[in-house]
Amino acid sequence: MILFEFLQDHYRYSMLRYHGIAPEPDALKHAERSIKGYEKEAISAAEEAFLKAVNRNPEKKSLSYFFGILVRIQRERDEEAYRRYCTRRYNEEVMKQLKRQEQEPPKTRCVEDIVGILVQAVKASVQFVREAALRKAREWTQELMEAYRYMGALKNRFSEALGNLKDFTVEEKNKVWELIEHILNPKTTEKSVTQIS
């Protein structure tokens, strides 16, 4: 069922006449030139949509109405193709980045990095961001704990890094300190007696 197949001359005029469409010669020439820029799938989808619309409302039988439908369908197809391209490319970029990270030697994190991510966890308003930041902080702290012989020295480093934070209230610092203690001593649930000012 091809309504507007302009590529075959013997169907062109008969199909237009069959549906009672009498376009002006200039419009027909323009249609012949421009139809070549559309995909065949878009043309056939536009023909189906055009037939449904014409069956509901015969006043819409016009070449310009058909091309309006065709332009919309082709635009949708192009946008979908672009979305698929972007998704594929984004996934490829992420995979390349992950491979690069796996090949690079792991970077040892410092106390300031951990305090920074815990600050983000305290400030985060979304639960999953908070959980992700806490997971990373635990992971980095475990790596850092292997380098320290005494936990007291590591706690002092955290205390100094927390004390160096500017534009942070005492309450926020206390929340970060509670998170630090929870990470360093996951078995204890008691609150810390140490106050950071």
N, C-alpha and C positions, 0 to 999 in steps of 0.2 A: 504494500500500500504506500506508494510514493506519490505524494500530491504535487510537490514542487521540485521535480527532478529537472533542473535546467540544462543538465549536461546532454540530454537526449532530445533532439529537436522534435521528433514525431510525437512525443508525449506532452511536451510543454504546452502547446496551445490547446490541445484537446482536454487536458486536465484542468486548465484554467477555465475553459468554456464550460466544462462539465459542472464545475462548482459555481459558475456564473460570475467569475471574477474577470473584469475587463479593465486591466491596468492601462495607464497611458504608456505610449511607446518609450518615453524617457524613463519612466519608473521601471518598465520591463528591462530596459538595457542596464539600468543601475542594478537591478536584482540579479541579472545574469552575471554581471561582473563581481558583485559582492558575495554571491552564494558560494563562490570558489574558496572563500576564506574560512568557511565553517566546516566542522567535522561532519561526516555522514551520519554518525550516531546522533549528533545534536540536531541535524536536519530531520531525521526520522522521528525523534522525540518531539520536535516542534510541530511536525505534521500531525502526530497523534493528539497533542494538546490543542492544536488549531481545530481539528475535526470535532473534538469534544466541545470546544467553546462555540463553534459554529452551530452544532446541533442544539445547544442550549439557547443561543441567541443568533439567528441568521443575519442580523444587522452587522455582525462583526466580520463578515466575509470581505476581507480586503487584503491586498498584498502587504500594506504597511502593518496591519495587525499581525500577520504571519511573521514578518521580520522582527516585530517587537518581541514576540514569543521566542523566536530563534536567538535573538541577541541575549535575552535573559537566560535561556538554557545554556548557550555557549559560555556565558560569563560564569554560571554556576559550575560547569564542567572545568573551566580553566582554574577557578578558585580551588576546586577539589584537587586538581592535579598539582597545583602549587602547594597546598597543604600536605599532600602525600610526599612531595619532594622535600619540603622543609622538615617533616617528621623523619624521613629517611636520613637526611643530611645531619640533623641534630643528633640522632642516634649514633651515626657514624662518628661525629665529633666527640660525643661522650665516651664512646668505646676507645677512640684514640687517646683521649685524655686519661682514661683509666689505665690503658696499657703503658703510657708514659709514666704514670705514677708508680706502677708496679715495677718498672725497670729502674727508676731512680732509687738511690739509696734512701732509706727512711730518714726523715729529718727528726732529730731529737727535739722535743718540745721543752721549752723552759717554763718556769713557774709563772712568768708574766703572761705567756700564751694561755695557760690554764686559767689564770685569774680572769683574763679577758673574755674567755668563752663562758666562764661562770657568771660574769657580769651580764653577758648577753642572755644567759638563761634566766637571770633574775628580772631583767627588763622585758623579756619576751612576753607577749600577750597571748600567743597561741601555744597550746599545750604540746603539740608535736615538735615545735621548734625548741621548746624548753627541754623536752626529753632527749632530742637529738644532741643538744649542747651538753647535757649532763652525761650522755653516753660517751661523747668525745672526750670530755674532761676526765671521766673515769679511766678511759683507755690511755690517755696521755699521762695521767698521774701514775698508773701502774708501770708504764715505761720509765717514768722519772724515779719511782720508788726503788727500782733495781739499781740505780746509780748512787743512791744514798744508803749509808750504813745505819744511820740513826734517824728515826722518825722525827725526833725533836728538832734536828737541823732543818729538815724539810718543812716542818711546821713554821719555824722561824722565817724561812724564805717566803712562805705564803703570807705570813703576817706582815713582813716588810713590803711585799708587792701590793698587798691590800691597803696598807697604810699610805702608799704612794699614789693611790687613786685620787684624782681631783674631781670635783663636781659630782660627788657621790655622798649621799647622806649616811649618817651613822646607822640608821635602820637598814639601808641597803647593804652596807658593809657587813652588818651582823648576819643578814641573810646569806651573803656570799660565804662568810666564815662558817656558818652552819653547814652549807653545802660542802665546803672543804673538809670539815671534820667528818662529815658523813662519808665522804669519798675515802679519806685516810683511815677511818675506823668504821667500816660498814656494819660491824656487829653491834656497836653501841648506838643507842637511840636517844641517849640523854643529851640535853642541850649543853653547850659549852659554857663554862664559867668565865672564860676569857672575853673581855670586851675590847673591841678594836675602836680606837677613836681617831 
